[in-house]
Amino acid sequence: MEVKKEVKSDEKKGSLILENRKRLSLNGVVEVISFDESKILLNTSLGILAIKGQGLKMNKLDVQNGDIQVSGTIDSFSYSGATQQKKDNESVLKKLFK
């Protein structure tokens, strides 16, 4: 007999650890929306997360577990809105020309 375990969407997990404004470790990342040296935009299980700073780099990216490590001078990070569900069939170009 096969037992199936159903994961509820209400059980959202995510954590942030900021060390001396130089290194940020986080989990619960669904996808990287955009990134450059001054801003990183992530879709997490708890909402959209914007990280702002100077000389930002993503040192560790574990897509399967949703873990990311960011280094650089971190000025701020903030959550906004609800999570964005990734659409497999919708490309970036389709989103731009809607």
C-alpha positions in Angstrom: 0.0 0.0 0.0 1.4 3.4 -1.1 1.0 6.3 1.4 1.0 9.8 -0.1 1.9 12.8 2.0 0.3 16.0 0.9 2.1 19.3 1.5 -0.2 22.1 2.4 0.5 25.5 0.8 -0.2 27.1 4.2 3.0 25.7 5.6 5.3 28.3 4.1 8.8 28.4 5.4 11.6 30.9 4.9 14.4 32.4 6.9 17.0 35.2 6.6 20.3 35.5 8.4 22.2 38.7 8.0 25.8 38.8 9.3 27.5 42.2 9.7 25.6 43.6 6.7 28.1 41.7 4.6 26.5 38.3 4.1 22.9 37.3 3.8 21.8 33.6 3.9 18.2 32.8 3.1 16.0 29.8 2.2 12.6 29.4 0.8 13.6 30.9 -2.5 11.4 29.8 -5.4 13.2 31.6 -8.2 15.6 34.5 -9.0 13.7 37.2 -10.9 16.6 39.5 -11.5 19.9 40.5 -10.1 22.8 43.0 -10.6 25.4 44.6 -8.3 22.9 46.9 -6.6 19.6 45.0 -6.5 18.5 41.3 -6.3 14.9 40.5 -6.7 13.7 37.0 -5.6 10.4 35.2 -5.5 10.2 33.4 -2.1 7.7 31.2 -0.4 6.7 34.3 1.7 6.5 36.9 -1.1 8.7 38.9 -3.4 12.0 39.9 -1.7 14.1 42.9 -2.9 17.6 43.1 -1.6 19.5 46.4 -2.2 23.1 47.2 -1.7 26.5 47.7 -3.3 28.7 45.0 -4.9 26.1 42.3 -4.4 27.0 38.8 -5.5 25.2 35.5 -5.2 27.8 33.1 -3.9 25.7 30.0 -3.3 22.6 29.1 -5.2 20.9 25.8 -4.4 17.8 25.7 -6.6 16.5 22.3 -5.3 16.5 23.4 -1.6 15.8 27.1 -2.3 19.0 28.3 -0.5 20.9 31.4 -1.5 23.9 33.2 0.0 24.5 36.9 -1.0 27.6 38.8 -0.2 28.4 42.5 -0.5 27.3 45.6 1.4 23.6 45.1 2.1 21.7 48.3 2.6 18.1 47.0 2.8 15.8 44.1 2.1 12.1 44.1 2.0 9.1 41.9 1.2 6.3 43.0 -1.0 3.1 41.4 -2.3 2.2 37.8 -2.6 4.3 35.1 -4.2 4.5 34.9 -8.0 3.6 31.5 -9.3 6.0 30.4 -12.0 4.3 29.6 -15.2 6.1 27.0 -17.2 4.5 27.8 -20.5 5.0 31.6 -20.3 8.2 33.0 -21.5 9.8 36.4 -20.6 9.0 37.7 -24.1 5.3 36.8 -23.7 5.2 38.7 -20.4 6.8 41.8 -21.9 4.4 42.0 -24.9 1.1 41.5 -23.1 
